Amino acid sequence: ITYSDVEIVSNTGTLSFQNRNDFDIVVHLLAAGETERKIDIPAGGVSILHQVKSNLTYTVGCHADVAENTEIVVMAYDGERADTYS
């Protein structure tokens, strides 16, 4: 798992993630004192996490079964957004 320096906070209690790659990814959310949340997102797909704690800072991490140094592109939104990437 590669944890980025990107932090995300939800005001709505819902976070949406778009996988903008042509391969499957796994997104991890980690917050101090909380159990890590993990979601699998298929290539070009979207996943929505409900019941995310509002106003809690999460660090975003990802991994995929790809060659080392392959760029992974993920878009995150506060709220429910199920638009798939095209």
C-alpha atoms as an extended CHARMM CRD file, in Angstrom:
* protein
*
        86  EXT
         1         1  ILE       CA              0.0000000000        0.0000000000        0.0000000000  PROA      1               0.0000000000
         2         2  THR       CA              1.2960000000        3.4150000000       -0.8760000000  PROA      2               0.0000000000
         3         3  TYR       CA             -0.0530000000        6.1230000000        1.3920000000  PROA      3               0.0000000000
         4         4  SER       CA              0.0550000000        9.5100000000       -0.2250000000  PROA      4               0.0000000000
         5         5  ASP       CA              0.3880000000       12.7930000000        1.5840000000  PROA      5               0.0000000000
         6         6  VAL       CA             -3.1840000000       13.5360000000        0.4890000000  PROA      6               0.0000000000
         7         7  GLU       CA             -5.6790000000       13.9780000000        3.2790000000  PROA      7               0.0000000000
         8         8  ILE       CA             -9.4420000000       14.0940000000        2.8200000000  PROA      8               0.0000000000
         9         9  VAL       CA            -12.1940000000       15.2990000000        5.1320000000  PROA      9               0.0000000000
        10        10  SER       CA            -15.9020000000       14.6480000000        4.6000000000  PROA      10              0.0000000000
        11        11  ASN       CA            -18.4830000000       17.2200000000        5.5730000000  PROA      11              0.0000000000
        12        12  THR       CA            -21.3480000000       15.0370000000        4.3080000000  PROA      12              0.0000000000
        13        13  GLY       CA            -20.4310000000       11.6340000000        5.7830000000  PROA      13              0.0000000000
        14        14  THR       CA            -20.1270000000       10.1640000000        2.2810000000  PROA      14              0.0000000000
        15        15  LEU       CA            -17.0240000000        9.9230000000        0.0760000000  PROA      15              0.0000000000
        16        16  SER       CA            -16.9790000000        8.9360000000       -3.6090000000  PROA      16              0.0000000000
        17        17  PHE       CA            -13.9080000000        7.6080000000       -5.4230000000  PROA      17              0.0000000000
        18        18  GLN       CA            -13.4030000000        7.3050000000       -9.1890000000  PROA      18              0.0000000000
        19        19  ASN       CA            -10.7800000000        4.9310000000      -10.5690000000  PROA      19              0.0000000000
        20        20  ARG       CA             -9.3930000000        6.7110000000      -13.6250000000  PROA      20              0.0000000000
        21        21  ASN       CA             -7.1500000000        3.8190000000      -14.6430000000  PROA      21              0.0000000000
        22        22  ASP       CA             -7.4710000000        0.8740000000      -16.9910000000  PROA      22              0.0000000000
        23        23  PHE       CA             -6.7230000000       -1.5240000000      -14.1080000000  PROA      23              0.0000000000
        24        24  ASP       CA             -8.3890000000       -2.3750000000      -10.8010000000  PROA      24              0.0000000000
        25        25  ILE       CA             -7.2630000000       -0.5770000000       -7.6560000000  PROA      25              0.0000000000
        26        26  VAL       CA             -7.7800000000       -0.7870000000       -3.9060000000  PROA      26              0.0000000000
        27        27  VAL       CA             -8.2140000000        2.4670000000       -1.9590000000  PROA      27              0.0000000000
        28        28  HSD       CA             -7.4420000000        2.6320000000        1.7650000000  PROA      28              0.0000000000
        29        29  LEU       CA             -8.5800000000        5.3130000000        4.2000000000  PROA      29              0.0000000000
        30        30  LEU       CA             -6.6900000000        5.6190000000        7.4460000000  PROA      30              0.0000000000
        31        31  ALA       CA             -7.4980000000        7.9390000000       10.3560000000  PROA      31              0.0000000000
        32        32  ALA       CA             -5.9690000000        8.1420000000       13.8060000000  PROA      32              0.0000000000
        33        33  GLY       CA             -7.7540000000        5.8710000000       16.2480000000  PROA      33              0.0000000000
        34        34  GLU       CA            -10.0360000000        4.3850000000       13.5650000000  PROA      34              0.0000000000
        35        35  THR       CA            -10.1610000000        1.0300000000       11.7880000000  PROA      35              0.0000000000
        36        36  GLU       CA             -8.7740000000        1.2960000000        8.2740000000  PROA      36              0.0000000000
        37        37  ARG       CA            -11.4280000000        1.3070000000        5.5310000000  PROA      37              0.0000000000
        38        38  LYS       CA            -10.7100000000       -0.4630000000        2.2450000000  PROA      38              0.0000000000
        39        39  ILE       CA            -12.6090000000       -0.4480000000       -1.0530000000  PROA      39              0.0000000000
        40        40  ASP       CA            -11.9790000000       -2.3180000000       -4.2870000000  PROA      40              0.0000000000
        41        41  ILE       CA            -12.6820000000       -0.2900000000       -7.4220000000  PROA      41              0.0000000000
        42        42  PRO       CA            -12.6930000000       -1.8780000000      -10.8870000000  PROA      42              0.0000000000
        43        43  ALA       CA            -10.9810000000       -0.1830000000      -13.8320000000  PROA      43              0.0000000000
        44        44  GLY       CA            -12.9060000000        2.9830000000      -14.7410000000  PROA      44              0.0000000000
        45        45  GLY       CA            -15.3500000000        2.3740000000      -11.8860000000  PROA      45              0.0000000000
        46        46  VAL       CA            -16.7410000000        4.3060000000       -8.9540000000  PROA      46              0.0000000000
        47        47  SER       CA            -17.2100000000        3.3360000000       -5.3030000000  PROA      47              0.0000000000
        48        48  ILE       CA            -19.0880000000        5.2680000000       -2.6530000000  PROA      48              0.0000000000
        49        49  LEU       CA            -18.3970000000        5.0030000000        1.0750000000  PROA      49              0.0000000000
        50        50  HSD       CA            -21.3380000000        5.8880000000        3.2860000000  PROA      50              0.0000000000
        51        51  GLN       CA            -21.1440000000        6.4080000000        7.0360000000  PROA      51              0.0000000000
        52        52  VAL       CA            -17.7220000000        8.0550000000        6.9010000000  PROA      52              0.0000000000
        53        53  LYS       CA            -17.1340000000       10.1490000000       10.0060000000  PROA      53              0.0000000000
        54        54  SER       CA            -17.7100000000       13.8170000000        9.2740000000  PROA      54              0.0000000000
        55        55  ASN       CA            -14.9020000000       16.2750000000        9.9380000000  PROA      55              0.0000000000
        56        56  LEU       CA            -12.3450000000       13.4940000000       10.5040000000  PROA      56              0.0000000000
        57        57  THR       CA             -9.1050000000       13.6660000000        8.5170000000  PROA      57              0.0000000000
        58        58  TYR       CA             -8.3320000000       10.5150000000        6.5300000000  PROA      58              0.0000000000
        59        59  THR       CA             -5.0600000000        9.7330000000        4.7700000000  PROA      59              0.0000000000
        60        60  VAL       CA             -5.6180000000        8.1640000000        1.3530000000  PROA      60              0.0000000000
        61        61  GLY       CA             -3.6230000000        5.1420000000        0.1890000000  PROA      61              0.0000000000
        62        62  CYS       CA             -3.8670000000        2.9280000000       -2.8880000000  PROA      62              0.0000000000
        63        63  HSD       CA             -2.4720000000       -0.1910000000       -4.3730000000  PROA      63              0.0000000000
        64        64  ALA       CA             -2.8500000000       -2.1290000000       -7.6050000000  PROA      64              0.0000000000
        65        65  ASP       CA             -1.3320000000       -5.1670000000       -9.2240000000  PROA      65              0.0000000000
        66        66  VAL       CA              0.8120000000       -3.1880000000      -11.6800000000  PROA      66              0.0000000000
        67        67  ALA       CA              4.4790000000       -2.6280000000      -12.4140000000  PROA      67              0.0000000000
        68        68  GLU       CA              6.4560000000       -0.5780000000       -9.9090000000  PROA      68              0.0000000000
        69        69  ASN       CA              6.2530000000        3.2180000000      -10.4490000000  PROA      69              0.0000000000
        70        70  THR       CA              2.9810000000        2.9570000000      -12.4190000000  PROA      70              0.0000000000
        71        71  GLU       CA              0.9490000000        6.1080000000      -11.8410000000  PROA      71              0.0000000000
        72        72  ILE       CA             -2.4240000000        5.5390000000      -10.1590000000  PROA      72              0.0000000000
        73        73  VAL       CA             -5.0700000000        8.2170000000      -10.7390000000  PROA      73              0.0000000000
        74        74  VAL       CA             -7.9790000000        8.4460000000       -8.2810000000  PROA      74              0.0000000000
        75        75  MET       CA            -10.5130000000       11.2490000000       -7.9270000000  PROA      75              0.0000000000
        76        76  ALA       CA            -12.2060000000       11.7420000000       -4.5470000000  PROA      76              0.0000000000
        77        77  TYR       CA            -15.3730000000       13.7080000000       -3.8820000000  PROA      77              0.0000000000
        78        78  ASP       CA            -17.1560000000       14.6890000000       -0.6900000000  PROA      78              0.0000000000
        79        79  GLY       CA            -20.6990000000       13.4270000000       -1.1620000000  PROA      79              0.0000000000
        80        80  GLU       CA            -22.3140000000       10.8840000000       -3.4310000000  PROA      80              0.0000000000
        81        81  ARG       CA            -21.1050000000       11.0900000000       -7.0050000000  PROA      81              0.0000000000
        82        82  ALA       CA            -21.5480000000        7.9760000000       -9.0940000000  PROA      82              0.0000000000
        83        83  ASP       CA            -20.4600000000        9.3470000000      -12.4750000000  PROA      83              0.0000000000
        84        84  THR       CA            -18.1410000000        6.8770000000      -14.1310000000  PROA      84              0.0000000000
        85        85  TYR       CA            -15.0200000000        8.1070000000      -15.8450000000  PROA      85              0.0000000000
        86        86  SER       CA            -15.0210000000        7.9730000000      -19.6280000000  PROA      86              0.0000000000
